[in-house]
């Protein structure tokens, strides 16, 4: 695969990861808990997100409420909100650096500087992938422990399950790390070629 193809593919995967990070930040599907009461009319489903919490009752009506402060969030999601927002900011900076270091844009005329800019963008995307994976994995572990502890009580009518955001988060983290890795090595082969061509030109000049 050529250096240009690696650059384009890495940027494309990183942009998809950026969109995925926005989705998991906005969607209230980090935790899904279902409560079944003594009658079907009292059953309801809770959806927990980083910004809002929603309740769907048995009638099919959903009500959402935003958190007044970060302290209202569950403890395992308080750090998740900070990390996800920080990851979005890092990815936005990474996209800007990757576009600036692109071959078809002359914001940075020096090829060495372009290489450094693109490598920096790849490092930012890789770091963002780790920042996304950390809260997603932590929330999954906490939910697994909670489900195991709740299974010990037979009179417990509330079930807690991982939301769709956790699965999207893992895929997003993988795309960000893969895209960042491709960006970091997208200019390696081109630089090697430029060195070889430069060396051969120097020999031809001396021969003349």
N, C-alpha and C positions, 0 to 999 in steps of 0.2 A: 504494500500500500504506500502510495507516494505521500510526501510530507503535507501537500496541500489537502489531500483527501483526509488525512488524519486530523488536520486542523478543522476542516468543515464538519467531520463526523463528531469530533470532540466537542465543538461548539454546539452542534445540534443536540447531542445527548445532555449537555449541560443546561441548555435552554429548557428541554423537557423536564429535567430535574428541578429547575427553577420554578416552572409552572406547578409541578407536583408539590413543592414545598409550600407554595401559596395555597394550594388546595388543602393540605393537611393543617395549615394554620387557620384556615377559615371554617372548615367543616366541623360541625359538632358531633363527631363520630369517634372520639378517642375511647370512650367507654359507653357500653350499652348495657343497661340493667333493666330487667323486667320484674315487675312486682305483680303477683297474682293473689288477689284477696279472696275472701270467702265466697264472693260471687263474681261473675264475669264483668259486672258493671264497675267494680272497683279495681280492675286490673289496669296497669299503665306501664309504659316503657319510657325510661329516662335516657336521654342522649347527652353526653357530657363533652364539651369542647373547650378550647383555650379561651374563647371569648364569650360564649353563650352556653346555656344549658336548656334543653328542650324536654318537654313532657308530651307524650302522645297517649291519650286516653282510649278506652275501649270504643268510644264513639267515633274514633278516627280523627278527632280534632287535636291539633298540635299547638302548643304554646311555648314560646321561647322567651328567655329572660337573660339579659346580659349581666355580667358580674359587676358589682359596684366598685370593687377593688381587687387587686391580685390576691389579697388574703382570703377572699371568698372561694378561690380555686382550691381543689384538692391539693395536698402537699406535693404529690408526685407530678402534678401538672404545672405548679408554679415555676419550677425551673425549666420545664419544657417550653413554656411560653417565651421565656427570655432567650433560650438557645435557638428556637425556631425563628424568632424575629431577627436575631443576630445573624443566623445563617442566610436569611433572605437578603440582608444588607450586604453580606460578603459576596453572595452570588451576583447581585446587581453590579457590584464593583468588578467582579470577575468577567461578566459579559462585556462591560465597557472596555476593560483591558484587552480582552480577546479581539474585539472589533478594531480597536486602535492598532493592535499589532498585526492585523490582517495584511496579507500581501497586496491586496487590491486597494488599500487605503494608505495614503501618504502622510498621515499625521506624524509618523516617526520615519524619517527618510533613511536613517542608519539601520542596516540589516542586523547588526549586533544588538542594538537597542530593541528592535522589534522582537528578536528572539527572547530577550530577557522579559519583555512585556508579556509575551504569550506564555512563557514558563510561569511567570508570576500569577497569571490568570488561572492556569492549571492548578497551581498550589492552592489558590483560594477556593476553587471548586472542590478539591479534595478535602480541605479542611471543613468546608460546608457540609460535605457528605458525612463526615464524622459527627458534626454537630447535630445533624438530623438523626443519625442512627442512635446516638446516646439516649435522648428522651424517649424515642420509640421503643428501644430495647428495655429501658427502665420501666416504662409503663406496662409493657408486656409481662415482665417478671412480677411486678406488683399485682397485676390482674391474675396471673397464674396462682400466686400464693393466696390471693383472696378467694379464688374459686375452690382451691383445695381446702381452705379452712371452713368455707361455707358448706361444703359437702358433708362435714361432720355433724351438722345440725339438721335433723330430719324435719323440724318444724319451721325451717327457714323457707319462706315462699319467694324470696328475692334471688334472682340469678344475675350474675355479672359476667359479661363476655367482652372480648376485645372488639373494638370497632373497626370499620373498614379503613380508617386512617392509618392504623398500625401496619397493615399490609401495604398500603400505598407508600407509607414512609420508608419501609425497607427497600421497595423498588426504587424510590426516589434517591435514597442514599447510595444504592448501587450505581445508578446512572450518573450521579454526580462524581463519584470516585472514578468510574470508568472514563467519563468525559474529561475530568481533570488529568488523568493519566495520559490520555491521547494528546491533550494540548501540551503537556510537558515534553513529550517526545516528538511533537509534530514537526519541529524544525531541525532535528538532529541530523537526518540524512541529507537535508539540503545544505546545511553548514559544512558537512564533510565534503560534499561535491564542490562547494565554492572554494574550499581550501585546496582541493586537488587541481581545480582549474586555475586558480591563482598561481600555484606553484609551477604548472606547466607553462603559463604565460611568461613567468619570470625567466625560465630556461630559454624560451624562444627569443626573448629580447637579448639575452647575453650571447646567444649564438650569432645574432646579427651584428 
